[in-house]
Amino acid sequence: MNDKPKGTDANSSADKKTKHNKYTDISGVEIIAEENFRVMSPGRMVAKRFFRSKLSVIGLCMIIFVFLFSFVGPLIVNVTWGYGETQVFKIERISSMVTTASFEAADGKDYNYYDESQSHVYFKAPISWDHWLGTDTSGFDIFVRLMYGGRISLVISFLVVFLETALGVLFGGLSGYFGKWVDQLIMRIVDIFFCLPGLPILLILSATIASIDAIPPEHRIYYLMGFLTFIGWAGTARLVRGQILMLREQEYMMAAETTGIPARKKIFKHLVPNVMPQLIVTMTLGLGGIILYESTLSYLGLGVPFPRAAWGSMIALADPSKGQEILANYPNMWVPAGLLIIIAVLGFSFIGDGLRDAFDPRMKR
């Protein structure tokens, strides 16, 4: 009865178990039956629930596309065409004589005047094989700048979310574990941060940073995102604090108390890992919000400075206050950037919803 069942090998024996059930037939003879079943780890169960959802898979495909487009796309374009982010495309056009004028100068001689066109920037070019989405008002290739703009949005969003989570876990863990005056102090600070209006403060801070000559223009967006991190950790801290208040009363934490391990290990080795599923869902859903924040700042001219690209600044070309020409006649300059923002935000939202359902043990679908 201890022989290994047929169809199993050394690699799969860890995942399969053999269950022995005893049955008694009508004549009273005892029958022992074997039932093979597979034991799944919690990680595999979460992955199975996640990939069972069609929206989760669609969101994952969206994010993979955005990452490949933003980080691998420029490398392919550079090898194929040699285009860069700030490369201006010009066309040399020296036309024949346009107008001719003859006049007598002050020295008494007759001179002929010729009006000829000179080289100029090839801006607002139509869609072609060389420029798949044309060129913008400055002669930059729109398709290439979309790729580099995605790099800015994704890198900033991931940096902000990870820093927010780190601060939230630190302060939320201390507040939830120690309680008493520590909890009161940290939670009152969290309440203050919740009362701060984010966008108006960012506008004021941007004007202040712009007046400081020691800060390069290309670094201003990172200072603004750092401030956004500073005011955005409060939500994560409140989430972690609530989870730890519940978990610290569990049996395994009471057993950890008897072992005498320090509070640091109890917080970051036993409590925080049990909060990670909720943190992963919160981080995933927060990425889309940071991308929208960065795009809004770039649209308002507070993000990445010209000539570097950002999705928000590319949409700003169609600002109605600057005229209706781009908005009405050149959709290739601003529609693709808006579509990429929608794809990125929807992709992170779908993944966040899928992870929330996958980590929930009550979900049986």
Contacts in CASP RR format, 6 or more apart in sequence:
PFRMAT RR
TARGET T0000
AUTHOR 0000-0000-0000
METHOD contacts of the structure
MODEL  1
MNDKPKGTDANSSADKKTKHNKYTDISGVEIIAEENFRVMSPGRMVAKRF
FRSKLSVIGLCMIIFVFLFSFVGPLIVNVTWGYGETQVFKIERISSMVTT
ASFEAADGKDYNYYDESQSHVYFKAPISWDHWLGTDTSGFDIFVRLMYGG
RISLVISFLVVFLETALGVLFGGLSGYFGKWVDQLIMRIVDIFFCLPGLP
ILLILSATIASIDAIPPEHRIYYLMGFLTFIGWAGTARLVRGQILMLREQ
EYMMAAETTGIPARKKIFKHLVPNVMPQLIVTMTLGLGGIILYESTLSYL
GLGVPFPRAAWGSMIALADPSKGQEILANYPNMWVPAGLLIIIAVLGFSF
IGDGLRDAFDPRMKR
1 20 0 8 1.000
1 32 0 8 1.000
1 34 0 8 1.000
4 13 0 8 1.000
5 16 0 8 1.000
5 18 0 8 1.000
5 34 0 8 1.000
5 36 0 8 1.000
8 16 0 8 1.000
8 36 0 8 1.000
15 38 0 8 1.000
15 39 0 8 1.000
15 40 0 8 1.000
16 36 0 8 1.000
16 37 0 8 1.000
16 38 0 8 1.000
16 39 0 8 1.000
17 36 0 8 1.000
17 37 0 8 1.000
17 38 0 8 1.000
17 39 0 8 1.000
18 34 0 8 1.000
18 35 0 8 1.000
18 36 0 8 1.000
19 34 0 8 1.000
19 35 0 8 1.000
19 36 0 8 1.000
19 37 0 8 1.000
20 32 0 8 1.000
20 33 0 8 1.000
20 34 0 8 1.000
20 35 0 8 1.000
21 32 0 8 1.000
21 33 0 8 1.000
21 34 0 8 1.000
21 35 0 8 1.000
22 30 0 8 1.000
22 31 0 8 1.000
22 32 0 8 1.000
22 33 0 8 1.000
23 30 0 8 1.000
23 31 0 8 1.000
23 32 0 8 1.000
23 33 0 8 1.000
24 30 0 8 1.000
24 31 0 8 1.000
25 31 0 8 1.000
40 48 0 8 1.000
46 355 0 8 1.000
46 358 0 8 1.000
46 359 0 8 1.000
47 358 0 8 1.000
49 354 0 8 1.000
49 357 0 8 1.000
49 358 0 8 1.000
49 363 0 8 1.000
49 365 0 8 1.000
50 56 0 8 1.000
50 354 0 8 1.000
50 355 0 8 1.000
50 357 0 8 1.000
50 358 0 8 1.000
51 57 0 8 1.000
52 365 0 8 1.000
53 353 0 8 1.000
53 354 0 8 1.000
53 357 0 8 1.000
53 358 0 8 1.000
55 350 0 8 1.000
55 353 0 8 1.000
55 354 0 8 1.000
56 350 0 8 1.000
56 351 0 8 1.000
56 352 0 8 1.000
56 353 0 8 1.000
56 354 0 8 1.000
56 355 0 8 1.000
56 357 0 8 1.000
56 358 0 8 1.000
58 347 0 8 1.000
58 350 0 8 1.000
59 346 0 8 1.000
59 347 0 8 1.000
59 348 0 8 1.000
59 350 0 8 1.000
59 351 0 8 1.000
60 347 0 8 1.000
60 350 0 8 1.000
60 351 0 8 1.000
62 343 0 8 1.000
62 344 0 8 1.000
62 346 0 8 1.000
62 347 0 8 1.000
62 350 0 8 1.000
63 344 0 8 1.000
63 347 0 8 1.000
63 348 0 8 1.000
63 351 0 8 1.000
65 343 0 8 1.000
66 150 0 8 1.000
66 154 0 8 1.000
66 340 0 8 1.000
66 343 0 8 1.000
66 344 0 8 1.000
67 154 0 8 1.000
69 146 0 8 1.000
69 147 0 8 1.000
69 150 0 8 1.000
69 340 0 8 1.000
70 147 0 8 1.000
70 148 0 8 1.000
70 149 0 8 1.000
70 150 0 8 1.000
70 151 0 8 1.000
70 153 0 8 1.000
70 154 0 8 1.000
71 151 0 8 1.000
73 147 0 8 1.000
74 84 0 8 1.000
74 85 0 8 1.000
74 144 0 8 1.000
74 147 0 8 1.000
74 148 0 8 1.000
74 151 0 8 1.000
77 83 0 8 1.000
77 84 0 8 1.000
77 143 0 8 1.000
77 144 0 8 1.000
77 147 0 8 1.000
78 84 0 8 1.000
81 130 0 8 1.000
83 141 0 8 1.000
83 144 0 8 1.000
84 141 0 8 1.000
84 144 0 8 1.000
85 140 0 8 1.000
85 144 0 8 1.000
85 145 0 8 1.000
85 148 0 8 1.000
85 307 0 8 1.000
85 308 0 8 1.000
85 309 0 8 1.000
86 140 0 8 1.000
86 307 0 8 1.000
86 308 0 8 1.000
87 140 0 8 1.000
87 141 0 8 1.000
87 144 0 8 1.000
88 121 0 8 1.000
88 138 0 8 1.000
88 139 0 8 1.000
88 140 0 8 1.000
89 121 0 8 1.000
89 122 0 8 1.000
89 125 0 8 1.000
89 131 0 8 1.000
89 135 0 8 1.000
89 139 0 8 1.000
89 140 0 8 1.000
89 141 0 8 1.000
90 119 0 8 1.000
90 120 0 8 1.000
90 121 0 8 1.000
90 122 0 8 1.000
91 119 0 8 1.000
91 120 0 8 1.000
91 122 0 8 1.000
92 119 0 8 1.000
93 117 0 8 1.000
93 119 0 8 1.000
93 120 0 8 1.000
94 116 0 8 1.000
94 117 0 8 1.000
94 118 0 8 1.000
94 119 0 8 1.000
95 116 0 8 1.000
95 117 0 8 1.000
96 116 0 8 1.000
97 114 0 8 1.000
97 115 0 8 1.000
97 116 0 8 1.000
98 114 0 8 1.000
98 115 0 8 1.000
98 116 0 8 1.000
98 117 0 8 1.000
99 113 0 8 1.000
99 114 0 8 1.000
99 115 0 8 1.000
100 112 0 8 1.000
100 113 0 8 1.000
100 114 0 8 1.000
100 115 0 8 1.000
101 112 0 8 1.000
101 113 0 8 1.000
102 110 0 8 1.000
102 111 0 8 1.000
102 112 0 8 1.000
102 113 0 8 1.000
103 110 0 8 1.000
103 111 0 8 1.000
103 113 0 8 1.000
104 110 0 8 1.000
104 111 0 8 1.000
105 111 0 8 1.000
121 138 0 8 1.000
121 139 0 8 1.000
122 135 0 8 1.000
122 139 0 8 1.000
123 135 0 8 1.000
123 136 0 8 1.000
123 137 0 8 1.000
123 138 0 8 1.000
123 139 0 8 1.000
124 135 0 8 1.000
124 136 0 8 1.000
124 137 0 8 1.000
124 139 0 8 1.000
124 330 0 8 1.000
125 131 0 8 1.000
125 134 0 8 1.000
125 135 0 8 1.000
125 139 0 8 1.000
126 134 0 8 1.000
127 133 0 8 1.000
127 134 0 8 1.000
127 332 0 8 1.000
128 134 0 8 1.000
131 141 0 8 1.000
131 142 0 8 1.000
131 143 0 8 1.000
132 143 0 8 1.000
133 141 0 8 1.000
133 142 0 8 1.000
133 143 0 8 1.000
133 146 0 8 1.000
133 332 0 8 1.000
133 336 0 8 1.000
134 141 0 8 1.000
134 142 0 8 1.000
134 143 0 8 1.000
134 332 0 8 1.000
135 141 0 8 1.000
135 142 0 8 1.000
136 142 0 8 1.000
136 145 0 8 1.000
136 314 0 8 1.000
136 317 0 8 1.000
136 333 0 8 1.000
137 317 0 8 1.000
137 326 0 8 1.000
137 333 0 8 1.000
138 306 0 8 1.000
138 307 0 8 1.000
140 307 0 8 1.000
140 309 0 8 1.000
142 314 0 8 1.000
142 332 0 8 1.000
142 333 0 8 1.000
142 336 0 8 1.000
143 336 0 8 1.000
145 309 0 8 1.000
145 314 0 8 1.000
146 309 0 8 1.000
146 311 0 8 1.000
146 314 0 8 1.000
146 336 0 8 1.000
146 337 0 8 1.000
146 340 0 8 1.000
148 308 0 8 1.000
148 309 0 8 1.000
149 304 0 8 1.000
149 309 0 8 1.000
149 310 0 8 1.000
149 311 0 8 1.000
149 314 0 8 1.000
150 310 0 8 1.000
150 311 0 8 1.000
150 340 0 8 1.000
150 344 0 8 1.000
152 221 0 8 1.000
152 294 0 8 1.000
152 304 0 8 1.000
152 308 0 8 1.000
152 309 0 8 1.000
152 310 0 8 1.000
152 311 0 8 1.000
153 291 0 8 1.000
153 294 0 8 1.000
153 295 0 8 1.000
153 310 0 8 1.000
153 311 0 8 1.000
153 341 0 8 1.000
153 344 0 8 1.000
154 291 0 8 1.000
154 344 0 8 1.000
156 221 0 8 1.000
156 222 0 8 1.000
156 225 0 8 1.000
156 290 0 8 1.000
156 294 0 8 1.000
157 287 0 8 1.000
157 288 0 8 1.000
157 289 0 8 1.000
157 290 0 8 1.000
157 291 0 8 1.000
157 294 0 8 1.000
158 287 0 8 1.000
159 225 0 8 1.000
159 229 0 8 1.000
160 225 0 8 1.000
160 226 0 8 1.000
160 228 0 8 1.000
160 229 0 8 1.000
160 290 0 8 1.000
161 283 0 8 1.000
161 286 0 8 1.000
161 287 0 8 1.000
161 290 0 8 1.000
162 283 0 8 1.000
163 226 0 8 1.000
163 229 0 8 1.000
163 233 0 8 1.000
164 229 0 8 1.000
164 232 0 8 1.000
164 233 0 8 1.000
164 236 0 8 1.000
165 233 0 8 1.000
165 236 0 8 1.000
165 279 0 8 1.000
165 282 0 8 1.000
165 283 0 8 1.000
167 229 0 8 1.000
167 233 0 8 1.000
167 236 0 8 1.000
167 237 0 8 1.000
168 233 0 8 1.000
168 234 0 8 1.000
168 235 0 8 1.000
168 236 0 8 1.000
168 237 0 8 1.000
168 240 0 8 1.000
169 236 0 8 1.000
169 237 0 8 1.000
169 240 0 8 1.000
169 272 0 8 1.000
169 275 0 8 1.000
169 279 0 8 1.000
171 186 0 8 1.000
171 189 0 8 1.000
171 190 0 8 1.000
171 233 0 8 1.000
171 237 0 8 1.000
172 186 0 8 1.000
172 236 0 8 1.000
172 237 0 8 1.000
172 238 0 8 1.000
172 240 0 8 1.000
172 241 0 8 1.000
172 244 0 8 1.000
173 237 0 8 1.000
173 240 0 8 1.000
173 241 0 8 1.000
173 244 0 8 1.000
173 267 0 8 1.000
173 271 0 8 1.000
173 272 0 8 1.000
174 182 0 8 1.000
174 186 0 8 1.000
174 267 0 8 1.000
175 182 0 8 1.000
175 183 0 8 1.000
175 186 0 8 1.000
175 187 0 8 1.000
175 237 0 8 1.000
175 241 0 8 1.000
176 183 0 8 1.000
176 240 0 8 1.000
176 241 0 8 1.000
176 242 0 8 1.000
176 244 0 8 1.000
176 245 0 8 1.000
176 248 0 8 1.000
177 244 0 8 1.000
177 248 0 8 1.000
177 263 0 8 1.000
177 266 0 8 1.000
177 267 0 8 1.000
177 271 0 8 1.000
178 263 0 8 1.000
183 241 0 8 1.000
186 237 0 8 1.000
186 241 0 8 1.000
187 238 0 8 1.000
187 241 0 8 1.000
189 234 0 8 1.000
190 234 0 8 1.000
190 235 0 8 1.000
190 237 0 8 1.000
190 238 0 8 1.000
193 231 0 8 1.000
193 232 0 8 1.000
193 233 0 8 1.000
193 234 0 8 1.000
194 234 0 8 1.000
194 235 0 8 1.000
196 231 0 8 1.000
198 228 0 8 1.000
198 231 0 8 1.000
199 296 0 8 1.000
201 227 0 8 1.000
201 231 0 8 1.000
202 224 0 8 1.000
202 227 0 8 1.000
202 228 0 8 1.000
202 297 0 8 1.000
202 302 0 8 1.000
203 300 0 8 1.000
203 302 0 8 1.000
205 223 0 8 1.000
205 224 0 8 1.000
205 227 0 8 1.000
206 220 0 8 1.000
206 224 0 8 1.000
206 297 0 8 1.000
206 302 0 8 1.000
206 303 0 8 1.000
209 215 0 8 1.000
209 220 0 8 1.000
209 223 0 8 1.000
209 224 0 8 1.000
210 217 0 8 1.000
210 220 0 8 1.000
215 223 0 8 1.000
217 305 0 8 1.000
218 304 0 8 1.000
218 305 0 8 1.000
218 308 0 8 1.000
220 302 0 8 1.000
220 303 0 8 1.000
220 305 0 8 1.000
221 294 0 8 1.000
221 297 0 8 1.000
221 298 0 8 1.000
221 302 0 8 1.000
221 303 0 8 1.000
221 304 0 8 1.000
224 297 0 8 1.000
224 302 0 8 1.000
224 303 0 8 1.000
225 290 0 8 1.000
225 294 0 8 1.000
228 290 0 8 1.000
228 293 0 8 1.000
236 279 0 8 1.000
236 282 0 8 1.000
239 275 0 8 1.000
239 278 0 8 1.000
239 279 0 8 1.000
239 282 0 8 1.000
240 272 0 8 1.000
240 275 0 8 1.000
240 279 0 8 1.000
243 271 0 8 1.000
243 274 0 8 1.000
243 275 0 8 1.000
243 278 0 8 1.000
244 267 0 8 1.000
244 271 0 8 1.000
244 272 0 8 1.000
244 275 0 8 1.000
247 253 0 8 1.000
247 271 0 8 1.000
247 274 0 8 1.000
247 275 0 8 1.000
248 271 0 8 1.000
252 270 0 8 1.000
253 266 0 8 1.000
253 270 0 8 1.000
253 271 0 8 1.000
256 266 0 8 1.000
256 270 0 8 1.000
257 266 0 8 1.000
277 355 0 8 1.000
277 359 0 8 1.000
278 359 0 8 1.000
280 355 0 8 1.000
280 359 0 8 1.000
281 352 0 8 1.000
281 355 0 8 1.000
281 356 0 8 1.000
281 359 0 8 1.000
284 348 0 8 1.000
284 351 0 8 1.000
284 352 0 8 1.000
284 355 0 8 1.000
285 348 0 8 1.000
285 349 0 8 1.000
285 352 0 8 1.000
286 348 0 8 1.000
287 348 0 8 1.000
288 344 0 8 1.000
288 345 0 8 1.000
288 348 0 8 1.000
288 349 0 8 1.000
289 345 0 8 1.000
291 341 0 8 1.000
291 344 0 8 1.000
291 345 0 8 1.000
291 348 0 8 1.000
292 341 0 8 1.000
292 345 0 8 1.000
294 303 0 8 1.000
294 310 0 8 1.000
294 312 0 8 1.000
295 310 0 8 1.000
295 311 0 8 1.000
295 312 0 8 1.000
295 315 0 8 1.000
295 341 0 8 1.000
296 312 0 8 1.000
297 303 0 8 1.000
298 304 0 8 1.000
298 310 0 8 1.000
298 311 0 8 1.000
298 312 0 8 1.000
298 313 0 8 1.000
298 316 0 8 1.000
299 312 0 8 1.000
299 313 0 8 1.000
299 315 0 8 1.000
299 316 0 8 1.000
299 319 0 8 1.000
300 316 0 8 1.000
301 313 0 8 1.000
301 316 0 8 1.000
303 310 0 8 1.000
303 313 0 8 1.000
304 310 0 8 1.000
304 313 0 8 1.000
306 313 0 8 1.000
311 337 0 8 1.000
311 338 0 8 1.000
311 340 0 8 1.000
311 341 0 8 1.000
312 337 0 8 1.000
312 341 0 8 1.000
314 333 0 8 1.000
314 334 0 8 1.000
314 337 0 8 1.000
315 334 0 8 1.000
315 337 0 8 1.000
315 338 0 8 1.000
315 341 0 8 1.000
317 326 0 8 1.000
317 330 0 8 1.000
317 333 0 8 1.000
317 334 0 8 1.000
318 326 0 8 1.000
318 327 0 8 1.000
318 330 0 8 1.000
318 333 0 8 1.000
318 334 0 8 1.000
319 327 0 8 1.000
320 327 0 8 1.000
326 333 0 8 1.000
326 334 0 8 1.000
327 334 0 8 1.000
357 363 0 8 1.000
357 365 0 8 1.000
END
